[in-house]
Amino acid sequence: MPAPINDFKLAIKGKQAQIGLWLGLANAYTAELLAGANFDWLLIDAEHSPNDLRSILEQLQAVAPYPVTPIVRPPWPDSVRIKQILDLGVQTILAPMVDTVSQAQQVVAATRYPPEGIRGVGSPLARASQFNRTKDYLETANQEICVLLQIETMTGVNNLDDILQVEGVDGIFIGPADLSASMGHIKNPGHPEVQQVIENCIARIVASGKAAGILTGDKELAKHYIKCGAVFVGVGTDTGLLLESSARLAEVFKPSLVKPKSEGLSIY
């Protein structure tokens, strides 16, 4: 029996738009609730949320019965963290802060068993292989792993064309918040200069044949990015949904509340 087919990888390769939601609450109960909301993917964030291996595992188990792809963003894209996340059964990772070809190559190598990469073999202990019940896991796992890299600085933007040539990279995700900060427009990813760079990057990614992705809380802008060719688009976060809906409910009964000003374009 081979490794499970990665439907998300097949979908983005076929240029089918995949709409997702960010999970930052680090909670299996809310992850399960949202798994039934008909998103194509849910991203478990360990970079900016208080997730560790156990909370990631709990959320993976919670969403497993649902037809949604779990994606994990590690706190840093080093081989040790990636190895542990893959052994939990994750088949799609989003590696943050990739600026160079060398970093891209290292991420890909960390997701592949030898001789294609350097992933350590621990399948008897791994949920990914059903603890070695998936007999052909080691021979088939590599081809089902989906590697998404985050370009979040102008250094990454300048190296984008070379990064796109790295074998094993399936898609590039543009990180608007960090990119706008690196361009001198912190908290303002909607700045025209930032948007111009984002659209240029999406065009270059699409032209390369790879999948382009992005996150935005602006519904119309998300639709615009899809029209530009982005195929995996995050349209909100669990934290944002709870924050906004709870504030709106409170305002109904406490109209004197002062609504906080929104600065720039909502990302998280």
Summary of the structure (lengths in Angstrom):
residues: 268
radius of gyration: 18.6
end to end distance: 39.7
largest distance: 64.5
contacts: 885
relative contact order: 0.14
helix: 44%
strand: 15%
